[in-house]
Amino acid sequence: MGFSEYFYNIFLGGIYLMYFADSLGLQFLAPHSLLGIITLVTGFIFSLMMFYVGYISIREMYSNESLSSKDQKLNEQKQKIARLYPQS
């Protein structure tokens, strides 16, 4: 089986899947039907939200906040703990 025959069979497989979907009566999920359009729009909005969450998490992880302020917060936390548990 040559290279072109392989891709030709994949193409025929795609056509077979389309006819299989037609035989199942899934036309209401097609992109040109109302439910199909709603599904595509919902998926697009969901994808945008996921990219936004990823962007925010990366921005928080690599923020421009200086390390000295993080160290300062850590020292304040240690001081509060030291006040709660004083050593004799």
C-alpha positions as CSV (number, residue, x, y, z in Angstrom):
1,M,0.0,0.0,0.0
2,G,1.6,3.3,-1.1
3,F,1.5,6.7,0.5
4,S,-1.3,8.0,-1.7
5,E,-3.4,4.9,-1.3
6,Y,-3.2,5.2,2.5
7,F,-4.5,8.8,2.5
8,Y,-7.1,7.9,-0.1
9,N,-8.4,5.2,2.3
10,I,-8.5,7.7,5.2
11,F,-10.5,10.0,3.0
12,L,-13.0,7.3,2.2
13,G,-13.1,6.4,5.9
14,G,-14.1,10.1,6.6
15,I,-16.8,9.9,4.0
16,Y,-18.0,6.6,5.6
17,L,-18.2,8.2,9.0
18,M,-20.3,11.1,7.6
19,Y,-22.7,8.6,6.1
20,F,-22.7,6.7,9.4
21,A,-23.6,9.9,11.3
22,D,-26.4,10.5,8.8
23,S,-27.8,7.1,9.4
24,L,-27.8,7.7,13.1
25,G,-29.9,10.8,12.6
26,L,-27.3,13.3,14.0
27,Q,-28.2,16.1,11.6
28,F,-29.3,18.3,14.5
29,L,-25.7,18.5,15.6
30,A,-24.4,19.7,12.3
31,P,-22.7,23.1,12.3
32,H,-25.5,24.6,10.1
33,S,-28.3,23.6,12.5
34,L,-29.3,25.7,15.6
35,L,-28.1,23.1,18.1
36,G,-24.8,22.7,16.3
37,I,-24.2,26.5,16.3
38,I,-25.0,26.7,20.0
39,T,-22.6,23.8,20.6
40,L,-19.8,25.5,18.7
41,V,-20.4,28.9,20.4
42,T,-20.4,27.3,23.8
43,G,-17.2,25.4,23.0
44,F,-15.6,28.6,21.8
45,I,-16.5,30.5,24.9
46,F,-15.4,27.6,27.2
47,S,-12.0,27.5,25.3
48,L,-11.5,31.3,25.7
49,M,-12.3,30.9,29.5
50,M,-9.7,28.2,29.8
51,F,-7.0,30.2,28.0
52,Y,-7.9,33.2,30.3
53,V,-7.5,31.0,33.4
54,G,-4.2,29.8,32.1
55,Y,-3.0,33.3,31.4
56,I,-4.0,34.5,34.8
57,S,-2.3,31.6,36.6
58,I,0.9,32.2,34.6
59,R,0.8,35.9,35.3
60,E,0.4,35.2,39.0
61,M,3.2,32.7,39.0
62,Y,5.7,35.0,37.3
63,S,4.5,38.3,38.7
64,N,6.6,41.4,38.9
65,E,6.3,41.5,42.7
66,S,9.8,41.7,44.1
67,L,11.2,38.8,46.0
68,S,12.0,41.2,48.9
69,S,8.2,41.7,49.5
70,K,7.7,37.9,49.5
71,D,10.6,37.6,52.0
72,Q,9.0,40.4,54.1
73,K,5.7,38.6,54.2
74,L,7.5,35.4,55.3
75,N,9.4,37.3,58.0
76,E,6.1,38.8,59.2
77,Q,4.6,35.3,59.4
78,K,7.5,34.0,61.3
79,Q,7.2,36.9,63.8
80,K,3.5,36.2,64.3
81,I,4.3,32.6,64.9
82,A,7.1,33.6,67.4
83,R,4.6,35.7,69.3
84,L,2.2,32.9,69.6
85,Y,4.8,30.4,70.8
86,P,7.4,32.4,72.8
87,Q,10.6,30.6,73.7
88,S,11.9,31.0,77.2
